[in-house]
Amino acid sequence: MADKLEKEIEASLKKNLESVNCMFLKFVSPGNAGVPDRIIITPNGHVVFVELKKEGEKPRALQEVWGKKLRRAGCKYLVVDSGESAARCVDYCQNLSSGIYD
C-alpha cells in the first residue's frame, strides 16, 4: 500500500475536524518561512498549530524550530503525518472542546 500524500491526510483531517465544529484554517505568515501549515480553532476557542507531512515524512529543520518556539510560548503544536496521527489530532481537539484539558 502506498504512503498517503500530504493532501490526502489534510483532506481527511479537515473533514473530521469540521464534523466536530472545529475551524481548520490555512496559516500563511509572509516573511516567516517554516511556520505550520494550519491552525485549528476549537468551538471553545483553543488554538492548535498543525504541521502536515506526507506519511512517514518528518518536518524540516526550520519547521522544527517553529514547533519549538510555539511550544515554548505555551502553544499547542502537532505534526500530522498519517491517518493515525490525524485521528489522534481530532481526538485531542475534541477533548479540548469538552474542557478535559482546561
Residue, then its C-alpha position, 0 to 999 in steps of 0.5 A: m500500500a502506498d504512503k498517503l500524500e500530504k493532501e490526502i491526510e489534510a483532506s481527511l483531517k479537515k473533514n473530521l475536524e469540521s464534523v466536530n465544529c472545529m475551524f481548520l484554517k490555512f496559516v500563511s505568515p509572509g516573511n516567516a518561512g517554516v511556520p505550520d501549515r494550519i491552525i485549528i480553532t476549537p468551538n471553545g476557542h483553543v488554538v492548535f498549530v498543525e504541521l502536515k507531512k506526507e506519511g512517514e515524512k518528518p518536518r524540516a529543520l526550520q519547521e522544527v524550530w517553529g514547533k519549538k518556539l510555539r511550544r515554548a510560548g505555551c502553544k499547542y503544536l502537532v505534526v500530522d503525518s498519517g491517518e493515525s496521527a490525524a485521528r489522534c489530532v481530532d481526538y485531542c481537539q475534541n477533548l479540548s472542546s469538552g474542557i478535559y484539558d482546561 
